Amino acid sequence: MIEEMAQKMVWLGHDAFRIDAEKTIYFDPYDISPGPKADLILVSHEHFDHCSPDDVSKIQGPGTVIITDKTSAEKLTGDVRIMAPGETMSIGEVNIEAVPSYNRDKDFHPKHKAWLGFVVEIDGVRIYHAGDTDFIPEMKELKVDIALLPVSGTYVMTAEQAVEAAQAIRPKLAIPMHYGTIVGDEKDALAFKESLKGKIDVLILPKA
C-alpha cells in the first residue's frame, strides 16, 4: 500500500507535491505548470514560495477546497478553510491533521505564528508534509507512513537534522524536499538518503 501511494506522488519542486489518488491533492504549489484540477490544496504558511495565489489559480477549480493558516487565508480566494496546529478536519474520505511547523535555532518561522505541517490520511496511508520546519519535539509523537521532510538548511533543517527527524518519526518511507529551487541542491537529498541507508527507506523523486 505504501509503494502504491508513493507511485501516485509527484514532486513539483521545492515543497510542492501532487498526489494523484482518489482525490487530487496538492501541497504548497509554487512555480508549477498548470496541471490536474485540485480537489484539495494544502498551504503550510504565508511565505511567497508556499502561499502563491498565482500558482493556486493554475490548479483551482470550482470545487477545490483550500486548507491553510489564518494569515495565508487572507491571500487566497474560494473555499478556504483555516486550521491551527492540533486541529483535525475531514474532506470527504480524506482526513487532515494540522501539526506544528517552526524553527528552533533561527527566526524565519516562529512558533507563535502557528504555521502548519499536515498529516493527511488517504486510502489508508498517512502522509506527513512537514512544511518549513526544524527538527521539533512534536515530531516524536507522529504516527505516519510517508514523511516529506525539508533537507536544505538555511530556512529549515539541514540534511543531518532531517536524518534525526526521520529516525524520531520512523516512517516506512521518507522523501526529501525543500531543495533545488531557492536553497539546497540534490547533494542534500543524497546525503539524507545515504545517512538513512539500512535504517529507513528513502525515495528521491524526480522533479516533474
Beta strands, then each sheet from edge to edge (+ up, - down):
strand 1: 9-13
strand 2: 16-20
strand 3: 24-27
strand 4: 40-42
strand 5: 65-68
strand 6: 79-82
strand 7: 88-91
strand 8: 94-100
strand 9: 116-122
strand 10: 125-129
strand 11: 146-150
strand 12: 173-177
strand 13: 201-202
sheet 1: 1+ 2- 3+ 4+ 5+ 6+
sheet 2: 7+ 8- 9+ 10- 11- 12- 13-
end
